[in-house]
Amino acid sequence: MSTIPDAKTDPLSQPPPYRGWILDQRHLTHLLLATAGLATLLIGVVLAWFMALPDIRSAEDYRPQVATLILDRNGRPIDSIAKEFRIVIPYAAMPPLLPQAFVAAEDSRYWEHTGLDGWSIFRAAFNNLRSGRKSQGGSTITQQVTRALLLTREKSYQRKIAEAVLSFRLEKLLSKEEILFIYLNEIYLGEGAYGVEAAARTYFGKKAGQLTLGEIALLAGLPQSPSNYSPIKQPESARIRQRYVLNRMAEDGMITADDARTAFEQGLQLAGDWRKSLNGYFAHYVHNQLLSRYTEADICQKGLTVATTIDSDLQLAAAQAIADGVAKVVERHPMQAEPQGALVALDTASGRIRAMIGGVDFNETQYNRTLQANRQPGSAFKPLLFAAALEQGLAQGTVLIDTPLSLPSGGDKLWQPRNFKNEYHGSLTLTEALVRSSNVAAVRLLQQTGLDNVIHLAKKMGITSPLQTDLTLALGASPVSILEMTAVYTAFNNQGMYHAPVGITRVSDRDGRVTPWPQSAVQQVLSKDTAAWITATLTQVIQRGTGKNAAGIPGASGKTGTTDNNVDAWFIGSVPDLTAGVWVGYDRNTSLGDGETGGQAAAPIWKKFMLHAVN
């Protein structure tokens, strides 16, 4: 009788019904094949005995492929890089019920047998013979370890003989606990997870040591058929199998019937896809950074632990802000397809990356728009131009002419830069020209400052993208990445000091050896006076200029950017200690729609993110 009332029978754990003995041609064929197999049995045993075993003489010799684990700034796992997602943990770190559950489900006589369980083999052979097909296996946990470490998965009598002999020898080399340690770290448990630690993180978002009895029972039910019992893809079958494991544990005296019932009635709370949905863009960035010092094989197999600068709370806030902001653009223009958005946030004083969201949904597209999508920044480039002018000795009280302008553009053509809504103000102070984001005043300022001086400062402040050597540079016509442009703004808010963006702090190998990751050196790229003037002016941009939709955050400063036909919408700005850049647009340079400026589409996203960051 089932320990848990009204339990359905697990169809995959039961033998087929007995149909009686009928010695027909099919059974005769099986008997002849079995007889022929016996003829090679002795030879197979001898050969298997002399097969070379790997040098496994203790659990310490077990060195499987192990995932590289990526941690946030607080040491919490946020992603992994692996061919086989595996995190090896010692036997002592596992809760006592965890190995017991796997023993109950997979090999109830594990502690008594010496590698082979004759009763299980006889029972499986009997059921397979009467069913006419291989419906059950008789492998012990030791045999499964032997198969995983030493043999191929070829289904043949020769392989089974070798497996049996090697399993017996393995039991002579290792203790039962050491074999279980290997098994529980090696076994495939579905959804790309190998071993109990990886499975605990994959299904429940926690360490194996934190699992409940119900969660342990679910994992212990997976080895027989990870796909058929997946709680993600087959939740009903997973629950049936979980019930079976709990009952087996109760029947074997590992837990009480009440424990089994309580664990089953608690249900299951699965975690989301912690490895990809939120942190995939940043993980790709980390992977590429690691390739500068490690081989691909090292990264995917050798169990590195990468401590990063990312803040998981800010990462979640950034993802939510992007999703909400893009959804509002769609609401205002319901006939259009959904655009993309991206956000990157940097610690102002160190350049350390605190958040990186490269698109609306990593599962749909892995194109990281904070790094790979060089887009025209529009007026978000202007603070750099004004900084270059001040660094060249231009007085802060300088007045710029803000009237229509026509310039030769080759042959008989003229180029006429225009202000937003064709509004002109005659003359503007340097401060007002930046607050109002006058295009004409910016072009005149570039003429006065000189292209070479602006380009020199841009490179000094971390711009590596090629810049156009014509007057359209004043209007942000040269494409740059969101990451490099956001890093420029950190210098404005950090007294003119610049740190190149960095996302890794240290790397540890599987044996605990720590290698510090190079951090960017500080550079004084602007004078303190120039940085203070830019920051003060960008504060007014939010208070009364084009960035008013970002207002309401103490100490905030920033600048909007909008390109022709509202193709790109930008907002980059700072609060004390944190600088963030936001971009909204289509990957194929399609207009976002009427009115979708940097102030309308990007600034509210920045504000939503920063409100979370400062509270």
Summary of the structure (lengths in Angstrom):
residues: 615
radius of gyration: 32.6
end to end distance: 56.4
largest distance: 106.7
contacts: 2109
relative contact order: 0.10
helix: 45%
strand: 13%
